[in-house]
Structures are given as structure tokens and as C-alpha cells.
Amino acid sequence: MASPPRKRLPLARNSRRLGYEKRIRLVLWLLSLPAFALTSMLLARAHAGAASWIVSLLALLIAWGILQAWFSEQLLRPLQTLANVVAALREEDYSFRARGARRGDSLGDLALEINALAADLQSERLSSLESAAMVRRVVEAIDAPVLAFDEEARLRLVNPAAVRLLHVSPKASLGRPANVLGLAHLLTLADEQVATFGPESSPVQWMVRRSAFRQHGVPHTLVLLSDVSQALRQEERQAWQRLIRVLGHEINNSLTPIKSIAGSLRQMVQIGASSQEFARPLEVIEQRAESLNHFLSAYRKLAQLPPPRRAPFSLLVFLEQLAPLETRLPVRIEAGPDIVLNADKDQLGQAVINLLRNGAEASLENRKRPPQLALSWALEPRGVSNEVVLRIRDSGLGVANPSNLFVPFYTTKESGTGIGLALVKTIVEAHQGTITLADHPDGGAQAELRIPL
């Protein structure tokens, strides 16, 4: 990226004050006045004629002019040389040096220090150019599209991969606004957002990586696109495999006994069994069909969860209304601040009910301790804003398998579907929040929901 032209910074001028060189010459001429006065006195005592007087003063004037010019040259020339060296440094030309400088006098020390500064700047400049060339080669060589925009959204950098993907010409596009080039949408995408680019016949999904940097003090935005299509396809393939495996397992668990009982019923019909003998097998078929229907309904509920409809409500009143819905054991409410939360009340209520139900079941299963279930909340800082932290603690045996807690269809309960915690996580993440479930230091487990206020 080309750097903007540098401007010279003129020194402040004062019209009432003479320049440095004029002041030096003026001082030298003032120093010559005693010599002219002494010469005039000697000529007067010698009774010299007018011609001798004029010739003597003219000769003295010429001699002093030559001496003054030589002295000014010795005094001002090194300063002019140093000024030229400093000016060259400002123009990023580090080849100029002050000659003939030596240690031991102020002007020589200054010249040597400026020469050392020029050498350091030249070395840093060379290192910077080499680093910039290496970065440029790396950017050009990588397959990921890379673009950079300045603070006015003008394109300043584009590598060959971005040229192939976005069909922009480097020579014609550099320096032009992003909206003119049809690239304005790149600056509106959030960091790590997945977007689709490419022809409609074969679109490719890319993850957008954004970062900020400065060049010559001007803020720039760097946009890097990472191809995630293959990874997403692999994840999608694995998700389908897991889903088919779980669905197949659950359906087989119901169809296998149904098939076996159906065969038994056919044999009973052939031998003319009574109607009472058909009751129990038909009851088992009905139970397995109901279990299968319940499983599929739970899956449909998880898959079709709508986006949250946010509205403000009092968290204190909301939780006081939910706690009595758990009837198996009382829920102890450890009251926190009365917070107004902007969220989907129905979805968040479903998440809290599921966690209370799990906590109650875990507490009742632990025969070593009295069953307890506590609900508390607090307001904690989160960056520049705050977040609501909701905690549900039980007195159960703790978390058995933390790695699979939120995996859909995974359950350790005989009658569980593995949908509850997966649904809770989906609801919380839809509110840009997080959920954790871990053992509590004092025993039991604690679920913690964090939702931005």
C-alpha cells in the first residue's frame, strides 16, 4: 500500500527578528567597528591625506569582508550540511552523511549523532522493507482471499485469491470505495460469520475473519476469508450419521418387541386364544408406540424452535411464578436483585423448568442426603455491559458424564429422551448466552445460565 506524501514542517518565523545567518554577519560587522575606529585614529595622528585615508579604509574593509566571509562559511556550512542530512531523513533517504566530523567538539558530536541516527533508521527501513516484502509474498501465496480497506472504506490491498473469488482487478480497484466495487457487504459482516460467495451453481461457504491495524497512523480493516465448506459438509455428514444412529436405535427398540408380539398374536389367532389373552400383548404394543411417538415429538420440538421474541419482564416475578411448578420438592429461592430482563419469556421459562425438573430428579435419586433444590441469580459485569447469572443447584450425585451433557438424544435415564438439556442450550444460545453444568464443591450439581442483560 502506497504511503501518503510527506509535508515539510517549516520553522516558525518572526518578521521582527533577523534570520540566524543575518545575525551572525551583523555581529561580525559590529566587531569590525573598533578596527575601523582605530585605523581612523592612526591615520589622523599621521596627518595622512584624503587619498591615503580612503585607500587604507577600503583595504581594511576588503580584508575584513574576506575574513567575515571565511568565518561565516566555517560556522554556517556544517549547520547547512546537518540540515540537509535531517531533511533527507525526513524524506526517508538515509544515504546522506555529515563528513569530517570528530569527537571532542559540540558540532562534531552533533554530526556524529545524526550520522548514527541515519544509520539506525537505514537499518530499520531495510528491515521494514524486507518484512513488508515477505508479508506481501505470503499474502499473495496463500489460497485464502485477503483484502484491506482504509477508514474511508477504500480498497488498499487484494491478493490473487480474492481476485479469483470476487472478480476484482487489482490495478483498477485499488483506491476505489468498497460500495463502487460491490464489496461493501464484506465490511458489514461480523467477525467469524459464515457467508456464501461464488457462482449460484457452486456456491462456497466462507468464514469471515476481521481485524484492525494502522498504517502511517491511519486505521485499516483487514478481511480474511476462510473456506469452511468442506468442514461444514463433514460436520453435517457426522450430524446426519449421529441422527440416523439415534433414530434407528430408538425405532428398533420399539419395533423389535412390536414385531415379536405381532408374531405371537398371529399364533394366538391360529390356535383360537380368548380375548383376555390378547389384552397384555396389545397393551405392550400401545406403550411402545406411545413411547416412539413421544420421542419423535420431542425431536420435532427441538428441531423447530422459533427465534426468540424478546420483551422486557421482571426476573424476580418470573422466577417466583416458575418455582411452584416443580411439585416433587420445594424450590428454595435465594432472592437476588429485581432485574428487568429483555428476553423471550416463554422459551426462557421452558429452559428453567427443564433444569428444575432435572435438579429435582437428581436430588430425589440421592438417598444419602436430604433432597434440596435452590434457585438464585445475580448481576455480573460482562465487558462494557452486564449479564444475568442464573444458578440452579441440586443435592444429587453430581454430573456423571460432562462431555455428553448437551448432546441431543444422549441420556442416562431409563425414560429420558436426551432432549431436555439440548433444548435448554439451544434456547440460551439463541439469547447470546451460555450454560454450564458442573459439580458443586459442596456436593451435588449446579447449572449456571449467563444471559446478556
Buried (B, 14 or more C-beta within 10 A) or exposed (E): BEEEEEEEEEEEEEEEEEEEEEEBBEEBEEEBEEEBEEBBEEBEEEEBEEEEBEEBBEEBBEEBEEEBEEBBEEBBEBBEBBEEBBEBBEEEEBEBBBEEBEEEEEBBEBBBEBBEBBEEEBEEEEEEEEEEEEEEEEBEEEEBBBBBBBEEBBBBBBBBBBBEBBEBEEEEBBEBEBEEBEBEEBBEBEEEEEBEBEEEEEEBBBBBBBEEEEBEEBEBBBBBBBBBBEEEEEEEEEEEEBBEEBBEEBEEEBBEBBEEBEEBBEEBEEEEBEEEEBEEBEEBBEEBEEBBEEBBEBBEEBEEEEEBEBEEBEBBEBBBEBBEEBEEBEBEBEEBEEBEBEBBBEBBBBBBBBBBBBBBBBBBEBEEEEBBBBBBBEBEEBEEEEBBBBBBBBBBBBBEEEEEBBBBBBBEEEEBBBBBBBBBBBBBEBBEBBBEBEBBEEBBBBBBBBBBB
